[in-house]
């Protein structure tokens, strides 16, 4: 397994996710805050809340994948 390529893709995906969140915030007129979790302190519509919660779940999932990659790198 080419773990370095996997690590590069993982990092790239995080940047892409941040761009998606930034664009969503721009379109919805939301304050980006320090993190998506911080955004939960804002007054949100049901739609915005659903999006932010889904984003947080996706981010958490990518962090799990990052831990997997880290473990794979240590085994090489």
Secondary structure, 3 states (H helix, E strand, C coil): CCHHHHHHHHHHHHHHHHHHHHHHHHHHCCCCCCCHHHHCCCCCCHHHHHHHHHHHHHHHHHHHHHHHHHHHHHHC
